[in-house]
Amino acid sequence: MAGPTTARRGGGQSDKPKPSRQGGASPGRSRPASGARTGQDRATPRGAARGTAGGGPGKPPRSAPKRPVKRPAKGAGKAVGKVRGKGAAPARSPLSRRRRLVLWAAAAAAAGAAAWWTFYGSDWLCVTRVSVSGTVVLTPGEVRSAADVPLGEPLAGVDTDAIAGRLRERLPRIESVAVERSWPHAISLKVTERQPKLLLQKGGKYLEIDSEGVRFATVGQPPPGVPRLVMETQDSPSTRRFGPGRLEQEGARVAASLPPAVRKDTAVVRVRSYDGISVELTGGRTIVWGSGERGEEKARTLTALLKAAPTAKHFDVSAPSAPAASGG
């Protein structure tokens, strides 16, 4: 019985030709006859074949000149996509923008009206109390009464300048006052009172005079530690030239310029003329001060003079560059 293999034609060799080895022709493969074209020759272009004819080297065919490639500018594609692409957002119409502006304006007007009503029309932020601070001689009740703050009015609408004006007019003892709104329901009054520097006796009363020469109060009993002002200017030419009020101011100016150690021992400031002002201290000591000008310089000179001549009774600083001390 014959085996599974079958006999091969051509003496048992494969019909598939083997590739030729270098240096010799492959066995079993016949060369093509002269003049016949192989498959490789058929694939060669005619121009190349003509170039190789005659035994010379073949020249490659001339290729067409390359045109420069124009690249699109950056972002051009994106811009075209935005304008022409399917996903581009539709342009807003002027009507829609106008509606938005109208809505915003209406909302702002409503918010403004609500704020105005909250501060000026409602009862939520009204004045219900008045606080007072800084008083020394005056009482808080006196200040509240003179201020006349309108209770129950909207806090935002209270005229603080008018309140301050009423206080300075009705209470001359007040030198300055700060009127502030204390949210949500109060008005705050911070008072600074005038301090008496001199006392001018009129009958059985005493007029209190501050450092600016302002008469701001009348008292029955003299406050302790405040010197008296004595005016002896009836026959002085300074009275006709400056007036008694200006001379009182110069006396108060001298009292305010005294050194603290001297001020506490001062009993009397005597004014005879504009530049004829003297100071009488305890222990029978006197100071010739002159006018109220150059007060700081005179105060420094007097301090040095008191240290140099502590037992002297008479001091002259009317010319601070040439002071003098005597007595004692």
C-alpha positions as CSV (number, residue, x, y, z in Angstrom):
1,M,0.0,0.0,0.0
2,A,1.4,3.3,-1.0
3,G,2.4,5.9,1.7
4,P,0.8,9.2,2.3
5,T,3.5,11.1,0.3
6,T,3.1,11.5,-3.4
7,A,5.9,11.6,-5.9
8,R,7.0,15.0,-7.0
9,R,7.6,15.9,-10.6
10,G,11.0,16.7,-12.0
11,G,13.0,14.2,-10.0
12,G,11.6,15.2,-6.6
13,Q,12.7,18.9,-6.8
14,S,10.3,21.8,-5.9
15,D,8.7,23.7,-8.7
16,K,9.5,27.1,-6.8
17,P,12.9,28.4,-8.1
18,K,15.5,29.2,-5.4
19,P,17.0,32.6,-5.2
20,S,20.4,33.0,-6.9
21,R,23.5,33.1,-4.9
22,Q,26.2,35.7,-5.2
23,G,28.8,34.8,-7.8
24,G,26.8,32.2,-9.8
25,A,23.5,31.4,-11.4
26,S,21.0,29.4,-9.5
27,P,20.7,25.8,-10.7
28,G,17.6,24.9,-12.6
29,R,16.9,28.5,-13.7
30,S,17.5,29.4,-17.4
31,R,18.7,32.9,-18.4
32,P,16.4,35.0,-20.5
33,A,17.3,35.2,-24.2
34,S,19.0,38.3,-25.5
35,G,16.5,40.9,-26.5
36,A,13.8,39.7,-24.2
37,R,12.7,42.1,-21.4
38,T,12.4,41.0,-17.8
39,G,9.8,42.1,-15.4
40,Q,12.3,44.5,-13.8
41,D,13.1,46.0,-17.2
42,R,9.4,46.4,-17.9
43,A,9.1,48.4,-14.6
44,T,11.8,50.8,-15.6
45,P,10.6,54.0,-17.1
46,R,11.3,54.8,-20.7
47,G,13.3,57.8,-20.0
48,A,15.6,55.9,-17.7
49,A,16.1,53.2,-20.3
50,R,17.0,55.7,-22.9
51,G,19.4,57.3,-20.5
52,T,21.2,54.1,-19.9
53,A,21.4,53.1,-23.6
54,G,24.8,53.4,-25.1
55,G,26.7,52.4,-22.0
56,G,26.6,56.0,-20.3
57,P,25.3,56.7,-16.8
58,G,21.6,57.5,-16.6
59,K,20.5,61.0,-15.6
60,P,17.4,61.3,-13.3
61,P,14.5,63.1,-14.8
62,R,13.9,66.7,-13.9
63,S,11.3,67.1,-11.2
64,A,8.9,70.0,-11.2
65,P,9.9,73.0,-9.0
66,K,8.4,72.9,-5.5
67,R,6.1,75.8,-4.6
68,P,6.4,77.3,-1.1
69,V,3.7,76.1,1.2
70,K,1.9,79.0,2.9
71,R,1.1,78.2,6.5
72,P,-2.0,79.9,8.0
73,A,-1.4,82.6,10.6
74,K,-1.7,81.7,14.2
75,G,-5.3,81.8,15.5
76,A,-6.7,82.1,12.0
77,G,-8.2,78.6,12.1
78,K,-9.6,79.3,15.5
79,A,-11.1,82.6,14.3
80,V,-12.6,80.9,11.3
81,G,-13.9,78.1,13.6
82,K,-15.5,80.6,15.8
83,V,-17.2,82.4,13.0
84,R,-18.1,79.5,10.7
85,G,-18.0,76.5,13.1
86,K,-21.0,74.8,14.2
87,G,-20.2,75.3,17.9
88,A,-19.9,79.1,17.6
89,A,-22.1,81.1,20.1
90,P,-24.7,83.2,18.4
91,A,-24.1,87.0,18.6
92,R,-26.3,88.8,21.2
93,S,-28.8,91.1,19.8
94,P,-28.9,94.8,20.9
95,L,-32.4,94.1,22.3
96,S,-31.1,91.5,24.8
97,R,-28.3,93.9,26.0
98,R,-30.9,96.7,26.4
99,R,-33.0,94.4,28.5
100,R,-30.1,93.6,30.7
101,L,-29.3,97.3,31.2
102,V,-32.9,98.0,32.1
103,L,-33.0,95.1,34.6
104,W,-29.7,96.3,36.2
105,A,-31.1,99.9,36.4
106,A,-34.3,98.7,38.0
107,A,-32.4,96.6,40.5
108,A,-30.2,99.5,41.5
109,A,-33.1,101.9,41.8
110,A,-34.9,99.4,44.0
111,A,-31.8,98.9,46.2
112,G,-31.4,102.7,46.6
113,A,-35.0,103.1,47.5
114,A,-34.8,100.4,50.1
115,A,-31.7,101.9,51.6
116,W,-33.2,105.4,51.7
117,W,-36.3,104.0,53.4
118,T,-34.2,102.1,55.9
119,F,-32.2,105.1,57.0
120,Y,-34.8,107.9,56.7
121,G,-38.3,106.4,56.5
122,S,-38.4,103.5,58.9
123,D,-38.3,103.3,62.7
124,W,-35.4,101.0,62.8
125,L,-32.6,103.6,63.0
126,C,-34.1,106.5,65.0
127,V,-32.6,108.5,67.9
128,T,-33.7,107.1,71.3
129,R,-30.9,108.3,73.6
130,V,-28.2,111.0,74.0
131,S,-24.9,110.2,75.8
132,V,-22.7,113.0,77.3
133,S,-19.0,112.8,78.4
134,G,-16.2,115.2,79.3
135,T,-18.1,117.4,81.7
136,V,-16.4,118.9,84.8
137,V,-18.5,121.7,86.1
138,L,-21.5,121.3,83.8
139,T,-23.9,118.3,84.4
140,P,-24.9,115.9,81.7
141,G,-28.5,117.1,82.1
142,E,-27.5,120.7,81.3
143,V,-25.7,119.5,78.2
144,R,-28.7,117.4,77.0
145,S,-31.1,120.2,77.6
146,A,-29.0,122.8,75.7
147,A,-28.3,120.3,72.8
148,D,-32.0,119.8,72.2
149,V,-31.4,116.6,70.1
150,P,-34.6,115.6,68.3
151,L,-35.6,112.2,69.7
152,G,-37.5,109.9,67.4
153,E,-36.0,111.4,64.3
154,P,-34.0,109.2,61.8
155,L,-30.4,109.1,63.0
156,A,-29.0,109.7,59.6
157,G,-31.0,112.9,59.2
158,V,-29.9,114.6,62.5
159,D,-28.0,117.9,61.9
160,T,-24.9,117.4,64.1
161,D,-23.5,120.9,63.2
162,A,-26.7,122.5,64.4
163,I,-26.4,120.6,67.8
164,A,-22.8,121.8,68.2
165,G,-23.8,125.4,67.5
166,R,-26.6,125.3,70.0
167,L,-24.3,124.0,72.7
168,R,-21.6,126.6,72.2
169,E,-24.2,129.4,72.1
170,R,-26.2,128.3,75.1
171,L,-23.3,127.1,77.3
172,P,-20.3,129.4,76.9
173,R,-18.3,127.2,79.3
174,I,-18.0,124.7,76.5
175,E,-14.9,125.3,74.5
176,S,-15.5,122.6,72.0
177,V,-17.8,119.7,71.4
178,A,-17.8,116.6,69.2
179,V,-21.3,115.5,68.1
180,E,-21.2,111.9,66.7
181,R,-23.8,109.4,65.6
182,S,-23.6,106.2,67.6
183,W,-25.4,103.6,65.6
184,P,-28.0,102.4,65.7
185,H,-30.0,104.7,68.1
186,A,-27.8,107.2,69.9
187,I,-26.1,110.6,69.6
188,S,-22.8,111.1,71.5
189,L,-21.7,114.4,72.9
190,K,-18.0,114.7,73.8
191,V,-17.5,118.1,75.7
192,T,-14.4,120.0,76.4
193,E,-14.9,122.8,79.0
194,R,-13.0,126.0,79.2
195,Q,-10.5,126.3,82.1
196,P,-10.3,129.6,84.0
197,K,-6.9,131.3,83.9
198,L,-8.0,134.5,85.6
199,L,-10.9,135.9,87.8
200,L,-12.2,139.4,87.3
201,Q,-14.1,140.6,90.4
202,K,-17.3,142.5,89.6
203,G,-19.3,143.5,92.7
204,G,-19.7,140.3,94.8
205,K,-19.2,138.0,91.8
206,Y,-16.3,136.7,89.8
207,L,-16.0,136.4,86.1
208,E,-14.1,133.4,84.9
209,I,-11.7,134.2,82.0
210,D,-9.9,131.6,79.9
211,S,-6.5,131.7,78.2
212,E,-7.9,133.6,75.2
213,G,-9.5,136.3,77.3
214,V,-13.1,135.0,76.9
215,R,-15.5,135.6,79.8
216,F,-17.4,132.4,79.9
217,A,-19.0,132.1,83.4
218,T,-19.9,134.0,86.5
219,V,-19.5,132.4,89.9
220,G,-20.2,133.4,93.5
221,Q,-17.1,131.9,95.0
222,P,-13.6,132.0,93.4
223,P,-12.2,128.7,92.4
224,P,-9.1,127.8,94.3
225,G,-5.7,128.3,92.6
226,V,-7.0,130.8,90.0
227,P,-5.3,134.3,90.2
228,R,-7.2,137.5,90.1
229,L,-7.0,140.0,87.2
230,V,-6.7,143.7,88.3
231,M,-7.3,146.3,85.6
232,E,-5.7,149.7,86.3
233,T,-6.0,151.2,82.8
234,Q,-8.4,154.0,83.2
235,D,-5.9,156.8,82.5
236,S,-3.7,154.7,80.2
237,P,-3.3,155.7,76.5
238,S,-3.4,151.9,75.8
239,T,-7.1,151.9,76.7
240,R,-7.9,154.4,73.9
241,R,-5.7,152.6,71.5
242,F,-6.5,149.0,72.1
243,G,-9.7,149.0,74.2
244,P,-10.3,147.3,77.6
245,G,-11.2,144.0,76.0
246,R,-7.8,143.7,74.2
247,L,-6.0,144.6,77.5
248,E,-7.9,141.8,79.3
249,Q,-6.8,139.4,76.6
250,E,-3.2,140.4,77.1
251,G,-3.5,139.8,80.9
252,A,-4.9,136.3,80.2
253,R,-2.1,135.7,77.7
254,V,0.5,136.5,80.3
255,A,-1.2,134.2,82.9
256,A,-1.3,131.3,80.3
257,S,2.5,131.8,79.6
258,L,3.7,131.5,83.2
259,P,5.7,128.4,84.0
260,P,3.7,125.8,86.0
261,A,5.8,126.3,89.1
262,V,5.2,130.0,89.1
263,R,1.5,129.8,88.1
264,K,0.6,127.9,91.3
265,D,2.1,130.8,93.4
266,T,0.5,133.6,91.4
267,A,-2.0,135.7,93.3
268,V,-2.6,138.7,91.0
269,V,-2.0,139.7,87.4
270,R,-2.0,143.5,87.2
271,V,-2.5,145.3,83.9
272,R,-1.6,149.0,83.7
273,S,-1.1,149.3,80.0
274,Y,-0.4,147.1,76.9
275,D,3.2,146.7,77.8
276,G,2.9,147.4,81.5
277,I,1.8,144.0,82.9
278,S,3.2,142.6,86.2
279,V,2.7,139.4,88.2
280,E,2.4,139.3,92.0
281,L,3.5,136.0,93.7
282,T,3.0,134.8,97.2
283,G,5.6,135.9,99.7
284,G,5.7,139.5,98.4
285,R,7.6,138.7,95.2
286,T,6.8,140.6,91.9
287,I,7.6,140.0,88.3
288,V,7.8,142.7,85.7
289,W,6.6,141.0,82.5
290,G,5.9,143.8,80.1
291,S,3.6,142.9,77.2
292,G,2.2,139.5,76.4
293,E,4.6,139.0,73.4
294,R,7.5,136.5,73.5
295,G,5.8,134.6,76.3
296,E,7.7,131.3,75.9
297,E,11.1,133.1,75.9
298,K,10.2,135.1,79.0
299,A,9.0,132.0,80.8
300,R,12.4,130.2,80.2
301,T,14.3,133.3,81.3
302,L,12.2,133.6,84.5
303,T,12.8,129.9,85.4
304,A,16.6,130.4,85.1
305,L,16.4,133.6,87.0
306,L,14.5,132.0,89.9
307,K,17.2,129.3,90.1
308,A,20.0,131.8,90.0
309,A,18.5,134.2,92.6
310,P,16.0,132.1,94.8
311,T,15.9,134.7,97.6
312,A,15.2,137.8,95.3
313,K,12.0,139.7,95.6
314,H,11.9,141.5,92.3
315,F,12.3,140.0,88.9
316,D,12.3,141.8,85.5
317,V,11.9,139.7,82.3
318,S,10.3,142.4,80.1
319,A,13.5,142.2,78.0
320,P,14.3,138.5,78.1
321,S,17.8,139.1,76.7
322,A,18.7,141.3,79.7
323,P,16.8,140.0,82.8
324,A,17.3,141.4,86.2
325,A,16.7,140.3,89.8
326,S,17.0,142.3,93.0
327,G,16.0,142.4,96.7
328,G,16.1,139.6,99.2
